[in-house]
Amino acid sequence: MKIISESLLDETREKALCSPRLRMNHNFHERLDDPINRLLNAMEPGSYIRPHRHSNPAKEEIFLLLRGKVALFLFDDTGKITKTTILAPQEGMYGAEIEAGVWHGLLVIEPATVIYEIKRGPFSPLAPEDLAPWSPAAEDTERANAYMRWLEAQL
């Protein structure tokens, strides 16, 4: 049995704080080719989650927010925001399911945010066509930070 405890959330958060990306996964799936990938994703404000979709291969993505607060954005093919949802368990908003092929991104609002993420396996890195071409690359930290400030201004 695998247990999700406060101490596991804290341990994963500590690893996220030490990571240059300000986020860290804790995988529950044993192998990358498992048929279902399940993981904790601890994230801190300033962690850039580039807008993306899962179309190649097509996969739905489910987020359950265990603690913290995030803004979930859906986009059209040009990068226009089509829907914004604030996920915050203390406000009764616990998670979302994103359909395969839908452009989406997260903005971390509160420190110590942790989501439980579920996706069909096997794990495969995002194909280049599934990274939003209208969003900055993660390596371009100046533009990525400006983009996150722009997203925050849309809330």
C-alpha positions in Angstrom: 0.0 0.0 0.0 1.2 3.5 -0.8 0.3 6.2 1.6 0.0 9.9 1.0 0.9 11.6 4.3 1.7 15.1 5.5 5.3 14.0 6.0 5.5 12.8 2.3 4.1 16.1 1.1 6.7 17.9 3.3 9.6 15.8 2.0 8.6 16.3 -1.6 8.2 20.0 -1.0 11.7 20.2 0.6 13.1 18.6 -2.6 11.1 21.1 -4.7 12.7 24.0 -2.8 16.1 22.7 -3.6 15.3 22.2 -7.3 16.2 25.0 -9.8 12.7 24.4 -11.3 11.0 24.9 -7.9 9.1 21.6 -8.3 9.6 18.0 -7.7 7.8 14.8 -8.5 7.3 11.8 -6.3 6.2 8.9 -8.5 3.9 6.2 -7.2 4.1 4.2 -10.5 6.9 1.6 -10.3 8.1 2.0 -13.9 7.8 4.6 -16.6 6.0 2.1 -18.8 3.3 1.4 -16.2 -0.2 1.7 -17.8 -1.2 4.5 -15.4 1.3 7.2 -14.1 0.5 8.5 -10.7 2.6 11.1 -8.9 2.8 13.9 -6.5 4.0 17.2 -7.9 5.2 19.6 -5.3 5.5 23.2 -6.7 6.4 26.6 -5.4 5.5 30.1 -6.7 7.9 30.9 -9.5 7.9 27.4 -10.9 7.2 27.7 -14.6 4.9 25.1 -16.1 4.9 25.9 -19.8 1.5 25.6 -21.4 1.2 22.3 -23.2 -1.2 19.6 -24.3 -1.2 15.9 -24.5 -2.0 15.0 -28.1 0.9 12.8 -29.2 0.0 10.4 -27.7 -3.5 11.6 -26.7 -3.8 11.5 -22.9 -6.3 13.0 -20.4 -4.7 14.5 -17.3 -6.2 14.7 -13.9 -5.1 17.0 -11.1 -6.2 16.7 -7.5 -4.9 19.5 -5.3 -3.8 18.2 -1.9 -2.7 21.6 -0.5 -1.9 25.1 -1.7 -3.4 27.0 -4.5 -3.0 27.1 -8.3 -4.6 28.8 -11.2 -5.4 26.4 -14.1 -5.6 28.0 -17.5 -7.0 26.6 -20.7 -6.0 28.2 -24.0 -7.0 28.1 -27.7 -4.6 27.4 -30.5 -3.4 31.0 -30.6 -2.6 31.3 -26.8 -5.8 33.2 -25.9 -7.0 32.1 -22.4 -10.4 30.4 -22.8 -11.0 29.4 -19.1 -9.4 30.1 -15.8 -10.1 28.1 -12.6 -8.5 28.6 -9.2 -8.0 25.3 -7.5 -7.8 25.6 -3.7 -9.0 22.9 -1.4 -9.7 25.4 1.4 -12.2 27.0 -1.0 -13.8 23.8 -2.1 -12.1 23.6 -5.5 -10.2 20.3 -5.5 -9.1 19.4 -9.0 -9.8 19.2 -12.7 -9.6 16.7 -15.6 -8.1 18.0 -18.8 -9.2 16.4 -22.0 -6.5 15.1 -24.4 -5.3 17.7 -26.8 -6.4 20.7 -24.8 -3.8 23.4 -24.2 -3.4 24.0 -20.5 -1.0 25.4 -17.9 -0.7 26.0 -14.2 0.4 29.0 -12.2 1.4 28.3 -8.6 -0.1 30.8 -6.3 0.8 29.6 -2.8 4.0 28.0 -1.3 4.0 24.3 -0.5 1.4 23.5 -3.2 1.2 19.8 -4.0 -1.0 18.1 -6.6 -1.7 14.4 -7.2 -1.5 13.9 -10.9 -2.9 10.9 -12.9 -2.2 10.2 -16.6 -2.4 7.2 -18.8 1.1 5.6 -19.3 3.5 4.8 -20.5 5.4 8.0 -19.7 6.6 9.8 -22.7 8.2 13.3 -22.8 6.1 16.0 -24.4 6.5 16.0 -28.2 7.7 19.4 -29.5 4.3 20.0 -31.1 2.7 19.6 -27.7 4.6 22.6 -26.2 2.7 25.8 -26.8 4.6 27.7 -29.6 3.1 31.0 -28.3 4.7 30.5 -24.9 8.3 31.0 -23.8 10.6 28.0 -23.5 11.5 27.1 -19.9 15.2 27.9 -20.6 14.3 31.5 -21.4 13.9 32.5 -17.8 13.4 36.2 -18.4 10.5 35.7 -20.8 9.1 32.8 -18.7 9.0 35.0 -15.6 7.4 37.8 -17.6 4.8 35.3 -19.0 4.0 34.2 -15.4 3.5 37.8 -14.3 1.1 38.3 -17.3 -0.8 35.1 -16.3 -1.1 36.4 -12.8 -2.5 39.7 -14.0 -5.3 37.8 -15.8 -6.6 36.4 -12.5 
